[in-house]
């Protein structure tokens, strides 16, 4: 496998692999990759394939074309299902979005700058926010830069920016670590309004039905009018003593906003008034876990068909009834990546690099694989890679790693069916819209496959 990866890298150029490698990642009709294929085996991690459902077929909806990826985890409810992607996508363009990460590290006390904001897509444009808080717009077809706007005052650009962006109704909403939310005109970048939140934001905003929702570093959920920035309501949570930079965006559906908290709780509030509906803790730490004191929910919760799926950094993946807060099932696992719901399954990536298909009706594991089994130790500098994803597009679960490689995994069997070298490590999951997949690497380079 080592020799094969070297051969692929030689054909890659400076950014991505050549067409043959891209085809191996996405095109199931191509000849199989050379090298060793590993079967789906029970993992040494907590998640293990359940033999009781080993003969159950994984059925998924057909891929559907989505015109936009408007927020951090897609639509406001974060349920993107099965997205369309070209059969033989190739690199369409690659551009720099500004400043990348200055130093790796996830603790919020770090003085480094981390590139955290996931690209969003709307109205034929891709929008980004770099590690200095500069927001930029690019033409989705060509990659041509359309405008650039600084979201932060100059004196606030030192250290981690945090926050993120969302597209809504011709506007870009930016949440920042400078305790501000602001709206930019998507066509020009012109600042339309700014509002103070009283505390920094480390996580992206959510927008639904004209309302903007943010979670501050003090676990306060605030709702604004997305049109003029007027504050509508707030809900004070319990501030945590320890935090991790970054975090999940609130999920909104059926008039309910479900907000993650750094205490390991998810809180459900009425979107119109902020009235609490229920609170559920999924951040129970395990003894002996080095991250056990950090129960923060970094992954965005997902709302799909009346059920909330939430996973904490040190606790559990839980399925919770949206209307009542009743826990339907849970699994012991750590995760910082947003679950992906499609069909009768939820696909999850654990902090120990296990990718698994979970049956949504009862929480049983259909298949589970260790991603690190497909990485040569010689490729790594600082231990095992950090993986992001998954994203389901074109009958592929795509995950990307900090070691500069993306994998394609069959959602039906868990078999790794392809990989592609990237120019730099990736810490942010890709975004997909209009049959285009966007990778943002840690250096600040945005690459489109179409």
The 8 nearest C-alpha neighbors of each residue, nearest first, counted from 0:
[[1, 3, 2, 34, 4, 35, 375, 33],
 [0, 2, 4, 3, 5, 375, 377, 6],
 [3, 1, 5, 0, 4, 6, 7, 34],
 [2, 4, 0, 6, 5, 1, 7, 34],
 [5, 3, 7, 1, 6, 2, 8, 0],
 [6, 4, 8, 2, 7, 3, 9, 1],
 [7, 5, 3, 9, 4, 8, 2, 10],
 [6, 8, 4, 10, 5, 9, 11, 3],
 [7, 9, 11, 5, 10, 6, 4, 420],
 [10, 8, 6, 7, 11, 5, 12, 16],
 [11, 9, 7, 8, 17, 12, 16, 6],
 [16, 10, 12, 8, 15, 17, 9, 7],
 [13, 11, 14, 10, 15, 16, 9, 17],
 [12, 14, 422, 11, 15, 421, 16, 8],
 [15, 13, 422, 12, 421, 11, 16, 93],
 [16, 14, 11, 421, 420, 422, 12, 13],
 [11, 15, 17, 20, 10, 420, 419, 21],
 [18, 16, 11, 19, 20, 10, 21, 15],
 [17, 19, 21, 20, 89, 22, 16, 90],
 [18, 20, 22, 21, 17, 23, 16, 24],
 [21, 19, 23, 22, 18, 17, 16, 419],
 [22, 20, 18, 24, 23, 19, 89, 17],
 [21, 23, 19, 26, 20, 24, 25, 87],
 [24, 22, 20, 21, 417, 25, 26, 19],
 [25, 23, 417, 21, 22, 418, 407, 26],
 [24, 26, 22, 23, 27, 86, 21, 87],
 [27, 25, 22, 28, 86, 23, 29, 87],
 [26, 28, 29, 25, 23, 416, 30, 24],
 [29, 27, 26, 30, 31, 23, 25, 22],
 [28, 30, 27, 26, 31, 23, 22, 32],
 [31, 29, 32, 28, 23, 27, 33, 26],
 [32, 30, 29, 33, 23, 416, 27, 28],
 [33, 31, 34, 30, 23, 417, 416, 29],
 [34, 32, 31, 35, 3, 0, 36, 30],
 [33, 35, 0, 32, 36, 3, 2, 1],
 [34, 36, 37, 0, 33, 32, 373, 38],
 [37, 35, 38, 34, 415, 414, 416, 33],
 [36, 38, 35, 39, 414, 415, 40, 373],
 [39, 37, 40, 36, 414, 413, 415, 368],
 [38, 40, 413, 368, 414, 37, 366, 367],
 [41, 39, 38, 42, 368, 367, 48, 366],
 [42, 40, 47, 48, 367, 43, 39, 368],
 [43, 41, 44, 47, 368, 40, 369, 367],
 [42, 44, 45, 41, 47, 46, 369, 353],
 [45, 43, 42, 46, 47, 353, 351, 369],
 [44, 46, 47, 332, 43, 331, 42, 330],
 [47, 45, 44, 367, 42, 48, 364, 332],
 [48, 46, 41, 42, 367, 49, 45, 364],
 [47, 49, 366, 364, 41, 365, 367, 50],
 [50, 48, 364, 51, 52, 365, 47, 363],
 [49, 51, 53, 52, 48, 365, 54, 364],
 [50, 52, 49, 53, 54, 363, 55, 48],
 [53, 51, 55, 50, 54, 49, 365, 363],
 [52, 54, 50, 55, 51, 365, 49, 48],
 [53, 55, 52, 56, 51, 50, 365, 57],
 [56, 54, 52, 53, 57, 365, 51, 58],
 [55, 57, 58, 54, 411, 53, 412, 52],
 [56, 58, 411, 55, 59, 410, 412, 344],
 [59, 57, 56, 342, 60, 343, 411, 344],
 [58, 60, 342, 341, 61, 57, 343, 81],
 [61, 59, 342, 62, 81, 58, 341, 80],
 [60, 62, 63, 59, 81, 82, 83, 394],
 [61, 63, 83, 81, 82, 393, 60, 64],
 [64, 62, 83, 82, 81, 61, 65, 60],
 [63, 65, 83, 82, 433, 66, 62, 434],
 [66, 64, 432, 67, 433, 63, 82, 83],
 [67, 65, 433, 432, 64, 68, 121, 122],
 [68, 66, 121, 432, 120, 69, 65, 433],
 [67, 69, 120, 73, 119, 432, 70, 121],
 [68, 70, 166, 119, 120, 67, 73, 121],
 [71, 69, 165, 73, 72, 119, 68, 74],
 [70, 72, 73, 117, 203, 165, 119, 248],
 [73, 71, 77, 70, 74, 299, 337, 248],
 [74, 72, 68, 70, 77, 69, 71, 79],
 [73, 75, 77, 76, 70, 69, 72, 68],
 [76, 74, 251, 77, 250, 207, 205, 206],
 [75, 77, 250, 251, 302, 74, 252, 78],
 [78, 76, 74, 301, 72, 73, 75, 79],
 [79, 77, 76, 80, 303, 340, 301, 302],
 [78, 80, 77, 81, 73, 74, 82, 340],
 [81, 79, 341, 78, 340, 82, 342, 391],
 [82, 80, 62, 391, 392, 63, 341, 79],
 [83, 81, 392, 62, 63, 64, 391, 393],
 [84, 82, 62, 64, 63, 393, 392, 434],
 [83, 85, 434, 393, 392, 86, 435, 82],
 [86, 84, 88, 87, 434, 449, 83, 393],
 [85, 87, 26, 88, 84, 25, 393, 22],
 [86, 88, 22, 85, 26, 89, 25, 21],
 [89, 87, 449, 85, 448, 86, 21, 22],
 [90, 88, 448, 449, 18, 91, 21, 87],
 [89, 91, 448, 92, 447, 449, 88, 446],
 [90, 92, 447, 448, 449, 89, 93, 141],
 [93, 91, 447, 90, 142, 446, 141, 94],
 [92, 94, 446, 445, 447, 444, 142, 95],
 [95, 93, 445, 444, 96, 446, 142, 92],
 [94, 96, 444, 97, 443, 445, 93, 98],
 [95, 97, 443, 444, 94, 129, 445, 127],
 [98, 96, 95, 129, 443, 99, 133, 130],
 [99, 97, 129, 130, 443, 131, 100, 96],
 [100, 98, 443, 442, 114, 441, 130, 129],
 [99, 101, 113, 114, 112, 102, 441, 442],
 [100, 102, 112, 111, 99, 113, 103, 98],
 [103, 101, 111, 100, 112, 104, 113, 110],
 [102, 104, 113, 100, 101, 105, 111, 112],
 [103, 105, 106, 102, 109, 111, 113, 107],
 [106, 104, 244, 243, 107, 103, 109, 245],
 [107, 105, 243, 108, 244, 109, 104, 242],
 [106, 108, 244, 243, 109, 242, 105, 159],
 [109, 107, 106, 110, 244, 242, 243, 105],
 [108, 110, 107, 111, 106, 104, 105, 158],
 [111, 109, 158, 108, 159, 112, 157, 107],
 [112, 110, 158, 102, 109, 101, 159, 113],
 [113, 111, 159, 101, 158, 100, 130, 102],
 [114, 112, 100, 130, 159, 115, 111, 101],
 [113, 115, 130, 100, 99, 129, 116, 441],
 [114, 116, 113, 117, 161, 245, 427, 130],
 [117, 115, 163, 128, 114, 118, 164, 162],
 [116, 118, 71, 427, 115, 119, 127, 163],
 [119, 117, 127, 126, 116, 430, 125, 120],
 [120, 118, 69, 126, 68, 70, 125, 165],
 [119, 121, 125, 68, 67, 69, 124, 126],
 [120, 122, 67, 124, 123, 69, 166, 68],
 [123, 121, 124, 120, 67, 169, 66, 125],
 [124, 122, 121, 139, 138, 120, 125, 140],
 [125, 123, 138, 139, 121, 137, 122, 120],
 [124, 126, 120, 137, 139, 136, 119, 138],
 [127, 125, 136, 119, 118, 135, 120, 137],
 [126, 128, 118, 135, 134, 129, 136, 96],
 [129, 127, 134, 133, 132, 116, 135, 130],
 [128, 130, 132, 131, 98, 133, 97, 114],
 [129, 131, 114, 132, 98, 99, 113, 112],
 [132, 130, 129, 156, 133, 98, 160, 157],
 [131, 133, 129, 150, 130, 128, 151, 160],
 [132, 134, 149, 128, 129, 150, 148, 131],
 [135, 133, 128, 148, 127, 147, 149, 132],
 [136, 134, 147, 127, 126, 146, 148, 128],
 [135, 137, 126, 145, 146, 125, 144, 124],
 [138, 136, 144, 125, 142, 143, 145, 124],
 [137, 139, 124, 142, 143, 140, 141, 125],
 [140, 138, 124, 125, 123, 142, 141, 137],
 [141, 139, 138, 142, 123, 91, 124, 143],
 [140, 142, 143, 138, 139, 92, 91, 137],
 [143, 141, 138, 137, 139, 92, 140, 144],
 [144, 142, 138, 137, 141, 145, 139, 94],
 [143, 145, 137, 136, 146, 142, 138, 135],
 [146, 144, 136, 137, 143, 138, 147, 135],
 [147, 145, 136, 135, 144, 188, 187, 148],
 [146, 148, 135, 134, 188, 136, 133, 149],
 [147, 149, 134, 133, 188, 150, 135, 146],
 [150, 148, 133, 151, 134, 132, 147, 152],
 [149, 151, 132, 133, 148, 134, 152, 173],
 [152, 150, 149, 132, 155, 153, 156, 177],
 [151, 153, 155, 154, 156, 150, 149, 177],
 [152, 154, 155, 156, 151, 157, 149, 131],
 [153, 155, 152, 156, 157, 151, 177, 158],
 [156, 154, 153, 152, 157, 151, 177, 158],
 [157, 155, 131, 153, 154, 151, 158, 152],
 [158, 156, 155, 159, 154, 131, 112, 110],
 [157, 159, 110, 112, 111, 156, 160, 109],
 [160, 158, 112, 161, 113, 111, 110, 157],
 [159, 161, 176, 132, 130, 175, 131, 158],
 [162, 160, 201, 176, 159, 245, 175, 202],
 [161, 163, 202, 201, 175, 203, 174, 200],
 [164, 162, 203, 116, 174, 173, 202, 204],
 [163, 165, 173, 172, 203, 174, 204, 171],
 [164, 166, 70, 172, 171, 69, 204, 119],
 [167, 165, 171, 69, 170, 70, 172, 121],
 [168, 166, 170, 169, 171, 165, 206, 69],
 [167, 169, 170, 166, 209, 171, 185, 121],
 [168, 170, 185, 167, 184, 166, 171, 186],
 [171, 169, 185, 184, 167, 183, 168, 166],
 [170, 172, 166, 183, 182, 185, 165, 184],
 [171, 173, 182, 165, 164, 181, 166, 170],
 [174, 172, 164, 181, 180, 163, 175, 171],
 [175, 173, 180, 162, 163, 204, 203, 179],
 [176, 174, 162, 177, 200, 179, 161, 178],
 [175, 177, 199, 200, 160, 161, 178, 162],
 [176, 178, 175, 199, 179, 155, 151, 200],
 [179, 177, 199, 198, 196, 176, 197, 195],
 [180, 178, 195, 177, 194, 196, 175, 174],
 [179, 181, 174, 194, 173, 193, 175, 195],
 [182, 180, 193, 173, 192, 172, 194, 179],
 [181, 183, 172, 191, 192, 171, 190, 170],
 [184, 182, 190, 171, 188, 189, 191, 170],
 [183, 185, 170, 188, 189, 186, 187, 171],
 [186, 184, 170, 169, 171, 188, 187, 183],
 [185, 187, 184, 188, 169, 170, 189, 145],
 [186, 188, 189, 184, 185, 146, 145, 183],
 [189, 187, 184, 183, 185, 148, 146, 186],
 [188, 190, 184, 183, 187, 191, 148, 185],
 [191, 189, 183, 192, 182, 188, 184, 181],
 [190, 192, 182, 183, 189, 184, 193, 181],
 [193, 191, 182, 181, 190, 228, 227, 194],
 [192, 194, 181, 180, 228, 182, 179, 195],
 [195, 193, 180, 179, 228, 181, 196, 192],
 [194, 196, 179, 197, 178, 180, 193, 198],
 [197, 195, 178, 198, 179, 194, 180, 199],
 [196, 198, 178, 195, 199, 179, 215, 177],
 [197, 199, 178, 196, 215, 216, 200, 217],
 [200, 198, 178, 176, 177, 215, 216, 201],
 [199, 201, 215, 176, 162, 216, 175, 202],
 [200, 202, 161, 162, 245, 244, 176, 246],
 [201, 203, 162, 246, 245, 200, 247, 248],
 [204, 202, 163, 162, 248, 164, 174, 71],
 [205, 203, 213, 212, 248, 174, 164, 165],
 [204, 206, 212, 249, 211, 248, 75, 213],
 [207, 205, 211, 210, 212, 75, 209, 204],
 [206, 208, 210, 209, 75, 211, 251, 205],
 [209, 207, 210, 206, 211, 225, 254, 270],
 [208, 210, 225, 207, 224, 206, 211, 226],
 [211, 209, 224, 225, 207, 206, 208, 223],
 [210, 212, 206, 223, 225, 222, 205, 224],
 [213, 211, 222, 205, 221, 204, 206, 223],
 [212, 214, 204, 221, 220, 215, 205, 222],
 [215, 213, 220, 219, 218, 200, 221, 216],
 [216, 214, 200, 217, 218, 219, 199, 198],
 [215, 217, 200, 218, 199, 201, 198, 214],
 [218, 216, 238, 215, 219, 198, 237, 239],
 [219, 217, 236, 215, 216, 238, 260, 214],
 [220, 218, 235, 236, 215, 214, 234, 217],
 [219, 221, 214, 234, 233, 213, 218, 235],
 [222, 220, 233, 213, 212, 232, 219, 234],
 [221, 223, 212, 231, 232, 211, 230, 233],
 [224, 222, 230, 211, 231, 229, 228, 210],
 [223, 225, 210, 228, 229, 226, 227, 211],
 [224, 226, 210, 209, 211, 228, 227, 223],
 [227, 225, 224, 228, 209, 229, 210, 182],
 [226, 228, 229, 225, 224, 192, 191, 223],
 [229, 227, 224, 223, 225, 194, 226, 230],
 [230, 228, 224, 223, 227, 231, 194, 225],
 [229, 231, 223, 232, 222, 228, 224, 221],
 [230, 232, 223, 222, 229, 224, 233, 221],
 [233, 231, 222, 221, 230, 273, 272, 234],
 [232, 234, 221, 220, 222, 235, 273, 219],
 [235, 233, 220, 219, 236, 273, 221, 232],
 [236, 234, 219, 220, 233, 218, 237, 217],
 [235, 237, 218, 219, 238, 234, 217, 220],
 [238, 236, 218, 239, 235, 217, 262, 219],
 [237, 239, 217, 218, 236, 240, 262, 216],
 [240, 238, 241, 262, 261, 237, 242, 217],
 [239, 241, 238, 242, 262, 261, 217, 293],
 [242, 240, 239, 293, 243, 292, 261, 107],
 [241, 243, 107, 261, 244, 239, 240, 293],
 [244, 242, 106, 107, 105, 245, 241, 295],
 [245, 243, 107, 105, 106, 201, 242, 161],
 [246, 244, 201, 202, 161, 243, 297, 115],
 [245, 247, 297, 202, 201, 298, 296, 248],
 [246, 248, 299, 298, 297, 202, 259, 249],
 [247, 249, 203, 299, 204, 202, 205, 250],
 [250, 248, 258, 257, 205, 259, 256, 247],
 [251, 249, 76, 257, 75, 256, 300, 301],
 [250, 252, 256, 76, 75, 255, 257, 249],
 [253, 251, 255, 254, 76, 256, 302, 250],
 [252, 254, 255, 251, 305, 256, 270, 321],
 [253, 255, 270, 252, 269, 256, 251, 271],
 [256, 254, 269, 270, 252, 253, 251, 268],
 [255, 257, 251, 268, 270, 250, 267, 258],
 [258, 256, 267, 250, 249, 266, 251, 255],
 [257, 259, 249, 266, 265, 256, 267, 260],
 [260, 258, 265, 296, 264, 249, 247, 266],
 [261, 259, 264, 262, 263, 218, 265, 296],
 [260, 262, 295, 263, 296, 239, 242, 294],
 [261, 263, 260, 295, 264, 239, 294, 282],
 [264, 262, 282, 295, 294, 296, 261, 281],
 [265, 263, 280, 260, 279, 262, 281, 259],
 [264, 266, 259, 279, 258, 278, 260, 280],
 [265, 267, 278, 258, 257, 277, 264, 268],
 [268, 266, 257, 277, 276, 256, 275, 278],
 [269, 267, 275, 273, 256, 274, 276, 255],
 [268, 270, 273, 255, 274, 271, 272, 254],
 [271, 269, 255, 254, 256, 273, 272, 268],
 [270, 272, 269, 273, 254, 274, 255, 210],
 [271, 273, 274, 269, 270, 232, 231, 268],
 [274, 272, 269, 268, 270, 232, 271, 275],
 [273, 275, 269, 268, 272, 276, 270, 234],
 [276, 274, 268, 277, 267, 273, 269, 266],
 [277, 275, 268, 267, 274, 269, 278, 323],
 [278, 276, 267, 324, 275, 266, 279, 323],
 [279, 277, 266, 265, 267, 264, 280, 324],
 [278, 280, 265, 264, 281, 266, 277, 324],
 [281, 279, 264, 282, 263, 265, 278, 283],
 [280, 282, 315, 263, 314, 264, 283, 311],
 [283, 281, 263, 314, 294, 311, 313, 280],
 [282, 284, 314, 281, 313, 285, 294, 315],
 [283, 285, 291, 313, 314, 282, 294, 286],
 [286, 284, 288, 291, 287, 283, 314, 313],
 [287, 285, 288, 284, 291, 289, 292, 290],
 [286, 288, 289, 285, 291, 290, 284, 292],
 [289, 287, 291, 290, 286, 285, 284, 313],
 [290, 288, 291, 287, 292, 286, 293, 285],
 [291, 289, 288, 293, 292, 313, 312, 294],
 [290, 292, 284, 288, 313, 293, 289, 285],
 [293, 291, 290, 294, 284, 313, 289, 241],
 [294, 292, 291, 290, 295, 313, 312, 241],
 [293, 295, 313, 263, 282, 312, 262, 292],
 [296, 294, 261, 263, 262, 293, 312, 297],
 [295, 297, 311, 263, 298, 261, 312, 259],
 [296, 298, 246, 247, 335, 295, 299, 312],
 [299, 297, 337, 247, 335, 336, 296, 246],
 [298, 247, 300, 248, 337, 301, 297, 249],
 [301, 299, 309, 308, 250, 298, 307, 337],
 [300, 302, 77, 308, 307, 76, 78, 250],
 [303, 301, 307, 76, 306, 78, 308, 305],
 [302, 304, 306, 305, 78, 301, 307, 76],
 [305, 303, 306, 302, 307, 321, 78, 252],
 [304, 306, 321, 303, 320, 302, 307, 322],
 [305, 307, 320, 321, 303, 302, 319, 304],
 [308, 306, 302, 319, 301, 318, 321, 320],
 [307, 309, 318, 301, 300, 317, 302, 319],
 [310, 308, 300, 317, 316, 307, 301, 318],
 [309, 311, 316, 315, 334, 317, 298, 296],
 [312, 310, 296, 282, 314, 313, 334, 315],
 [311, 313, 333, 334, 294, 335, 295, 296],
 [314, 312, 294, 284, 333, 291, 311, 282],
 [313, 315, 282, 283, 284, 311, 333, 281],
 [316, 314, 331, 332, 281, 330, 310, 311],
 [315, 317, 310, 330, 329, 309, 332, 331],
 [316, 318, 329, 309, 308, 328, 315, 319],
 [317, 319, 308, 327, 328, 307, 326, 329],
 [320, 318, 326, 307, 306, 325, 327, 324],
 [319, 321, 306, 324, 325, 323, 322, 307],
 [322, 320, 306, 305, 324, 323, 307, 319],
 [321, 323, 320, 324, 305, 276, 325, 306],
 [322, 324, 325, 320, 321, 277, 276, 319],
 [325, 323, 320, 277, 319, 321, 322, 326],
 [326, 324, 320, 323, 319, 327, 321, 322],
 [325, 327, 319, 328, 318, 324, 320, 317],
 [326, 328, 318, 319, 325, 320, 329, 317],
 [329, 327, 318, 326, 317, 362, 361, 330],
 [328, 330, 317, 316, 318, 315, 362, 331],
 [331, 329, 316, 315, 332, 317, 362, 328],
 [330, 332, 315, 314, 316, 329, 45, 333],
 [331, 333, 315, 314, 330, 316, 334, 45],
 [334, 332, 312, 313, 350, 349, 314, 311],
 [333, 335, 349, 350, 312, 336, 311, 310],
 [334, 336, 298, 297, 312, 350, 311, 337],
 [337, 335, 298, 334, 388, 348, 338, 387],
 [336, 338, 298, 299, 339, 300, 335, 388],
 [339, 337, 347, 346, 336, 345, 340, 301],
 [338, 340, 346, 345, 337, 347, 341, 389],
 [341, 339, 345, 80, 78, 344, 346, 338],
 [342, 340, 80, 344, 81, 343, 345, 59],
 [343, 341, 59, 344, 60, 58, 340, 80],
 [342, 344, 359, 358, 341, 345, 360, 58],
 [345, 343, 358, 359, 357, 342, 341, 340],
 [344, 346, 340, 357, 339, 356, 359, 341],
 [345, 347, 356, 339, 355, 338, 357, 340],
 [348, 346, 338, 355, 354, 349, 345, 339],
 [349, 347, 354, 353, 336, 352, 355, 334],
 [348, 350, 334, 353, 351, 352, 333, 347],
 [349, 351, 334, 352, 333, 335, 348, 353],
 [352, 350, 349, 353, 44, 333, 369, 348],
 [351, 353, 349, 350, 370, 369, 348, 354],
 [354, 352, 369, 349, 368, 348, 351, 370],
 [355, 353, 348, 368, 367, 347, 352, 369],
 [356, 354, 367, 347, 366, 346, 357, 353],
 [355, 357, 346, 365, 366, 364, 345, 344],
 [358, 356, 364, 345, 344, 362, 363, 365],
 [359, 357, 344, 362, 363, 360, 361, 343],
 [358, 360, 344, 362, 343, 361, 357, 345],
 [359, 361, 358, 362, 343, 344, 363, 327],
 [360, 362, 359, 363, 358, 328, 327, 357],
 [363, 361, 358, 359, 357, 328, 360, 364],
 [362, 364, 358, 357, 361, 365, 49, 359],
 [363, 365, 357, 48, 49, 366, 356, 358],
 [364, 366, 48, 356, 357, 49, 52, 53],
 [367, 365, 48, 356, 355, 364, 413, 412],
 [366, 368, 355, 48, 354, 47, 41, 353],
 [369, 367, 354, 353, 42, 370, 39, 355],
 [370, 368, 353, 371, 372, 352, 42, 354],
 [369, 371, 372, 352, 373, 353, 368, 354],
 [370, 372, 374, 373, 369, 352, 383, 384],
 [373, 371, 370, 374, 369, 375, 368, 37],
 [372, 374, 371, 370, 375, 369, 415, 37],
 [375, 373, 371, 372, 376, 378, 370, 383],
 [374, 376, 377, 378, 1, 373, 379, 372],
 [377, 375, 378, 379, 374, 383, 382, 380],
 [376, 378, 375, 379, 380, 374, 1, 382],
 [379, 377, 376, 375, 380, 374, 402, 1],
 [380, 378, 377, 376, 381, 382, 402, 383],
 [379, 381, 382, 378, 377, 383, 376, 402],
 [382, 380, 379, 383, 384, 402, 378, 376],
 [381, 383, 380, 379, 384, 376, 385, 378],
 [382, 384, 379, 381, 385, 371, 376, 380],
 [385, 383, 401, 402, 400, 386, 382, 379],
 [384, 386, 401, 400, 383, 387, 426, 352],
 [387, 385, 400, 399, 384, 401, 352, 398],
 [388, 386, 428, 399, 398, 426, 427, 400],
 [389, 387, 398, 428, 390, 336, 397, 399],
 [388, 390, 398, 397, 396, 387, 391, 339],
 [389, 391, 397, 396, 388, 392, 398, 339],
 [392, 390, 396, 395, 81, 82, 397, 389],
 [393, 391, 82, 395, 394, 83, 81, 84],
 [392, 394, 84, 83, 395, 62, 82, 391],
 [395, 393, 392, 391, 409, 410, 396, 62],
 [396, 394, 392, 393, 409, 391, 407, 408],
 [395, 397, 391, 408, 390, 407, 389, 410],
 [396, 398, 407, 390, 389, 406, 395, 391],
 [399, 397, 388, 389, 406, 387, 405, 386],
 [400, 398, 405, 387, 386, 404, 425, 406],
 [401, 399, 386, 402, 425, 404, 385, 403],
 [400, 402, 424, 425, 385, 384, 403, 426],
 [403, 401, 424, 400, 384, 404, 379, 423],
 [404, 402, 424, 421, 423, 401, 400, 420],
 [403, 405, 420, 421, 400, 419, 399, 402],
 [406, 404, 399, 419, 418, 398, 400, 420],
 [405, 407, 418, 398, 397, 417, 399, 408],
 [406, 408, 397, 417, 396, 395, 24, 416],
 [409, 407, 415, 396, 414, 416, 395, 413],
 [408, 410, 413, 414, 411, 395, 412, 396],
 [411, 409, 413, 412, 396, 408, 395, 394],
 [410, 412, 57, 409, 413, 58, 56, 414],
 [413, 411, 414, 409, 410, 366, 39, 57],
 [414, 412, 409, 410, 408, 366, 411, 39],
 [413, 415, 409, 412, 408, 416, 39, 38],
 [416, 414, 408, 417, 407, 409, 413, 406],
 [415, 417, 408, 407, 414, 409, 24, 418],
 [416, 418, 24, 407, 23, 406, 415, 419],
 [419, 417, 406, 24, 405, 407, 420, 404],
 [418, 420, 405, 404, 16, 20, 421, 21],
 [421, 419, 404, 403, 16, 15, 8, 405],
 [422, 420, 403, 15, 404, 423, 14, 419],
 [421, 423, 14, 13, 15, 403, 420, 424],
 [424, 422, 403, 421, 440, 441, 425, 442],
 [423, 425, 401, 403, 402, 440, 441, 400],
 [424, 426, 440, 401, 400, 441, 427, 399],
 [425, 427, 401, 387, 441, 424, 400, 428],
 [426, 428, 425, 387, 117, 429, 439, 115],
 [429, 427, 388, 387, 430, 426, 399, 398],
 [430, 428, 438, 437, 436, 427, 431, 439],
 [429, 431, 437, 436, 118, 68, 428, 432],
 [430, 432, 436, 435, 437, 68, 429, 434],
 [433, 431, 67, 435, 65, 434, 66, 68],
 [432, 434, 66, 435, 65, 64, 67, 431],
 [435, 433, 84, 432, 83, 85, 449, 431],
 [434, 436, 449, 432, 433, 431, 448, 447],
 [435, 437, 431, 448, 447, 430, 429, 449],
 [436, 438, 447, 430, 429, 446, 431, 448],
 [439, 437, 429, 446, 445, 440, 447, 436],
 [440, 438, 445, 444, 443, 446, 437, 427],
 [439, 441, 425, 444, 442, 443, 424, 423],
 [442, 440, 443, 425, 99, 424, 100, 426],
 [441, 443, 99, 440, 444, 100, 423, 98],
 [442, 444, 99, 441, 96, 440, 95, 98],
 [445, 443, 95, 440, 94, 439, 442, 96],
 [444, 446, 439, 94, 93, 438, 95, 443],
 [447, 445, 93, 438, 437, 92, 444, 439],
 [446, 448, 437, 91, 92, 436, 90, 93],
 [449, 447, 90, 89, 436, 91, 435, 88],
 [448, 88, 435, 89, 91, 434, 85, 90]]
